[in-house]
Amino acid sequence: MPAPALSGRSPQPSLIRTLSPPALKAAIEAHVRYLKGLPAGTRANLSYVDLDNVNLEGVDLSEADLTGVRLAGALLARAVLTRATLYGADLRDADLREANLSRCDLRGACLRGANLGGADLSGCDLREGVIATQDSVDGFRILRHRTRQGELEHAVTRGARLDGAQVGGGFARVADLTDADLAGVSLKGARLNRATLDGANLSRANLYNADLGGASLRRAVLTGADLAGATFEGADLTEVLRAPPPIVYVDDAPLHEILEAHELYVGSDGRDGAAGKLPAVDFRPLRRLRGRRLAGLWAPGAVFFGMDLENVQLQGANLVDADLRGVNLRGADLRGARLVGARLSRADLSGARLGPLTIAQGRVLRTDLSRAALHGADLTGADARRVRLIDADLTRCRLDGCDLTNAELPDAVEA
């Protein structure tokens, strides 16, 4: 007999119930009708059901009652669980990649070993919580999650969205939050010592009195975060992105004037203005460069985080190691641009031009995205013919309709 999902101090009967595969299928079908407002629709009540290792990939269980459910090792990739109640659920070792858990009640849920890579946890409640029962012998009894030998002690949340979520310190301590979107998350007073937050977006997060001692925050974003009373003793803050200055000067000239001179240089074929050379410059004070003519711009290591660059012209630009995370590059012309090692996670490159740039008769300059980080980026409908993507990270990258003809792709990726 399988061990109960939650165990107390005395061997009381388990709350866990079983459900046959046909009954589970019927419950899911009735729930779909409920969501669509069709006759015979019923909201799924799967509370305290043993669904360990079940395959629910892509299933829509929005608003379902899954209180205390056992889903250890379950396959839930791309499942839709919006506004579902998963209070006290056992989700250890579950595959929740790219699942939609927005506005879920996950208080007290066990996520040890769960894979939440690319999942949407925005607005969900991940605070601590317990389930209690009452009986005539023990009175109130706190039920606790099972423990299993050899299980992972942390949840994998790389690239997950947690913006606006209520996160308890217990979850943060056992989660690998690399590249996670934690914008606006409240971590007030959370114990995050030795947590992994590399590349995480903590902009506008509440870290009041949080303990980040020994945490790894390499390339994390702390713009607008409340850091009052927070401790960072022994933390790795390499390349942390803080609030931008109100105005940027380069060689005593304001950044906006340098860009105006560069546009004049481009428009006059070099007769007027001056070519912009802006290595490691923070462009964020400008907020947007939509539609600007910046072909040939030399800006390796520059910071464009979260900016609006829709329809910008950056043909032949040098953007090696640039920070373009979350940037709007819809319809941008990046033909022949050098983007080696650039960070483009969650960037919108839909409809962008990434093909070769003709520089003379019979001569072309290819766009180079070798070693670029494109996890979670959107390249829908982009023209990426002959693009170089050697050793690039395309994890969860959207490539629908992207033309990759003759592109140099990373291993294990096919055009």
N, C-alpha and C positions, 0 to 999 in steps of 0.2 A: 504494500500500500504506500502511495507517495506521501512524503512528509507534508504536514500542513504548511501553508504559506506563512502563517503567523503563529507563533507559539507563545504561550503564557507561562505562568509559574506552575500550574498544575495541569494534568492531562485531561482537560475538558474537551468535549466534542468540537471538532473543527467547524468553522463557519463555511469552509470551502465546499462548493457543490460541483458536481460534474454535469456536463451537457454533451449530448451525443452530436456527432458531426451534422446529421440532418437537422437537428433542433437548432444548432448554431447557424446553419445556412438559412433556415426559415426566419430566425430572429434578425439576421442581417438584411434579408430581403424585405421584411416588414418594416425595418428601420429606414431603408431607402425610400419606401413608399411614404413613410411618415415625413421624411425630409422634403419630399416632393408634393406633400399635401394630397396624396392619392387615397382612395378608399382602402380600408383594411390595413392602414399604416399604424404602426405601434413603435413608440420610442424603445430602443433596445435597453434592457436591464440585464447587464452581465455582471452585476456586483457579486464578488466572492466566487466567481466561476473559475475553475481550473482550466486555463487555456495555455499552459506551458507548451512551448515549441510549436504552437499552431501557426499556420501560414495565413496571414491577413494582409498580404502586400496589396497596396492600392485601395483597400477597402475604405468606404466612407462611413465612419461612426461618429460623425459630428453630433454633439449634444448627448451622446449615449452615457448611461450610468455604468461606469466601470469601477466603482468604489471597491477597493480591496481585491481586485481581480488578480489572478496569477497569470502573467504573461512572460515568465522567464524564458529566454531563448526564443521568443516568438519572432516571426518575420513580419515586420510592420513597415518596411521601406515604402515610402510614398503614400502611406495611409493618411487619411484625413480624419483628424481627431479634434477639430476646432470646437472649443467650448465644452468638450467632454469632461466628465468628472472621473478623475483617476486618483482620487484621494486614497492614500495608503496602498496603491497598486504595487505589485512586484514586477518590475520591468528589467531586472538584472539580465545582462547579456542579450537583451533584445536588440534586433536590427531595426533602428528607427531612422535610418538615413533618409533625408529629404522628406520626412513626415511633417505634416502640418499639425502642430500642437498649440497653435495660437489660442490664447485666452483659456487654456486648460487649467483645471484645478489639479495640480500635481503635489499638493501638500502631503508630506510624509511618504511620498513614493520612493521606492528603492530603485536607483538607477546605476548601481554598481556594475561596471562592465558593459553597460548599454552603449550602442553606437548611435550618436545623435548628429553625425556629420551632416552639415547642410540642412538640418531640421529647422523649422520655424517655431520658436518658442516665445514669440513676441507676446507680451501682455499676459503670460501665464503666471501662475502662483506656485513657486518652488520652495516655499518656506517649510519649516519643520512642522510635523503634525503626527498625531498618534490616533490609533483606533482603540476604543475601550468597549468592553462588554460587561454586562451585569448578570450575576447569577446568585443563587441562594447560599452557595458555599463561600465563595471568595469575595462577593460583592463586586465592586468595579475591578476589572482586570485589564491591564494594558497589554495589547497584543503586539508582538515584535516580529520583524521579518526574519525569514530563515537565513542561516549562514551556510555557505558551502565551501568545502576545501578547494583551494586552488583558484577561486574566482578573482577577477580583477577588482582592485580597490577603487578604481576611478571610472567615471563615465567619459566617453570620447565625444567631445562637442566641438570639434574643429569646424570652423566656418558656420556654426549655428547662429541663428538670430535669436537674441534674447532682449531686444529693445523693449523697454517698458515693462519688463517682467519683474516680479517680486521674488528676489533670490535670497534664500537663507544662507548663512555662513557654512552650514553643513554641506550643502550642495556644492558651493564654490570650492570647498576644500578637497572634494573628491572628484572634481571635474577638470579635464584638460580643456581649457578655454582658449586654446590657440586659435587666432583669427576669428573668434566669436564676436558677434555684434551685440554689445552690451550698452548701447546708447540709451541713456536715461534710466538705466537700471538702478534700483535702490539697494546698495550694499552697506547701508549705515551700520557701523559697529561690527561688521562681519570680520571673522578671523580668516584672513586670506594668506596667512604665512605659508610660504613655500608653494603657493598656487602657481599654475602655469597660465600666463595671460599674454604670451608672445603674440604681437600683432593684433590684439583685441581692440575693438573700438569701444572705449569707455567715455566717449564724449557725453557731457551733461550727466554722467553717472553720479550718484550720491555715495561718496566714500567717506562720509563724516565719521571720524573715530575708527576707521577700518584699520586692521593690522595687516600690512603687506610686507612684513619683515621676511626677507629671504625669497620673496616672490620673483618670478621671472617675467619682466614686462618689456622685453626687447621689442622695439618698434610699435609699442602700444600707443593708442591715441587717448590723451587726457584733456583734450580741449573742452573747456567749460565744466570740467568735473569739480565737484565740491570735495576738496582735499583737506578741509579743516580738521585738525586733530589726527589725521591719518599718519601712520608710521611706515617708513620705507627702509628701515635699517637692514642693510645687507641685501637689498633688492637690486636686481639687474635692470637698470633704467637706460640701457644703451639705445640710442636713436628714438627715445620716446618723443612723441609729437605733442607739444603743448599749444596753448593759444597763440595765434600769429600776432606779430606786431601790427599796430594800426596802419603803418606805412613803411615801405621798404625802400631803402636807398642803395644804389650800387655805384661806387665811385662818386659819391656826392650827388648823383642824379636820381630822381624818383623813378621807381620801376615803371610806372605808367608812361613816362616820357621816353624811356628807353624802348619800350614796345612800340610806341608811336613812330619813333625814328626807324625801327626795324621794318615796320609796315611800309613806310615811305621808301626804304631801301629795296624792298621786294617789289613794290609797285613801279619803281623807276628803273628796274634792272640794274641796280647798284649805282645809279648816277647820283642819287640824293640819299639823305639819311645815313644810317650806319647799321651794320649787322649786329644783332644782339648777342652778347656773350654773357650768359647768366648761370654759371655753374653753382649748384647747391642753393639757389635762391628760393625763398618761400613766396609763391605766387598767391597764396590764399587771401591776402588783404584785397586783391582785385575782385574776388568772388566769382567772376565769370569772364570768359574769353570767347563767348559764343560768336562764331562766324568770323573771328579775327584772321587776318592774313599773316601767318607767322612761319611761312616756309623757310627751312634752313636755320631755324632758331637753334642756338647752341646752349643747351640747358641740362647737362648731365647732373644727376643727383638732385634735381629741382623737386619742390614739393607742390603738388596740385591737389592734394587730398580733398575729395568731396566737391570739387569745383564744377561749374557748368562750362563745358568746352564743345557743346553741340555745334556741328558743322564747321569747326575750326580747321584751318588749313595749316598743316604741319608737315608738308612734304619734305623729305630729306632732313628733318630735324634730328638733333642728337639729344635723346632723352634716356640715355643709358643710366640705369639705377634710379630713375625718377620714381617718385611716390605718386601714383595715379589711382590709388584705392578709392573706389566708390565714385569715380569721376564720370560725368555724362559726356561721352564721346560719340553720341549718336550721329551718324552721317559724317564723322570727321574724316578728313583726307590725310592719311598717315602713310601714303605711298613712299617707299624708300627711307622711312624713318628708322633710326637706330634705337631700339627699345630693349637692348640686352640687359637682363637682370631687373627690368622695371617691375614695380609692384602694381598690378592691375586687378587685384581681387575685387569682385563685385562691381567692376566698371561696366558701363553700358556702351558696348561697341557695336550695337545693332546697326546694320547698314553702313558701317565704316568701310573706308577704302584702304585696304592693307596690301594691295597688289604691288607689282614692280613699277618703279618710276623711270620713265624714259629720260635719259640725260643727254643723249646724242644719238645719231643714227647708229643703230645696232648695239647701243649700250644702255643697260638698265641697272637701276639700283633697287635691290630687293629690301623689303621691310624685314628687319631682324628682331625677332622676339625670343631669341635663344635665352634660356634660363629665366624667362619672365614668369612671374606668379600671376596666373589668370584664373585661380580657383574662384568659382562662383560668378565669373564674368559672363556677359551676354554678347555673343557674336552672331546672333540671329540675322541672317540675310547679309552678312558682311562679305566683301570681296577680298578673299585672302589667297588668291592664286600666287603660287611660288613663294609664299611667306616662309620665313625660317622660324621654326618652333622647336629647335633642338633643345632637349632637356627642360622644356617649359612645363609648368604645372597647370594642367587643364582639368583638374578635379572639379566636377559639378559645373563645368563650363557648358553653356548652351550653344550648340553649333547647328541648330535647325536652319537649313537653307544657306549655310555658310559655304562659299565656294573655296575648297581647299585643293583645287587642281594643281598638281605638281608641287605641293607644299612639302617642306621637310618637317616631319612630325616627330613627336617624342615616341619612344618605344611603346608598343602596345596600343597605339592610337592609329586608327585607319581613317583615311579620307572618305 
